[in-house]
């Protein structure tokens, strides 16, 4: 299982969620409003961004990455980043079920 963390522009949230919905087999997406600072750019000011967190089986990672990129990309600096991390274990609180991304 993998965790996908994506930091995107706020205006890209709707299109990205629609693109993910069209994949049809994602269990859930956690959406948070976050702030970040780019130390490279001269304005050095807090910028609002959206963070998506999604746990998926490895078989869905590539299609998920492509969907996020397709719907969040403008081609300009600040489009965001996507991180792919291993998930060692997962426990569903309600049932106690372990290691299942759905």
Secondary structure, DSSP 8 states (H G I E B T S, - for coil): -EEEEEEE-GGGHHHHHHHHHHH------EEEEEEE--SSSTT---EEEEEEEEEE-GGGHHHHHHHHHHHH--SSTT-EEEEEEE----B-TTT--BS---
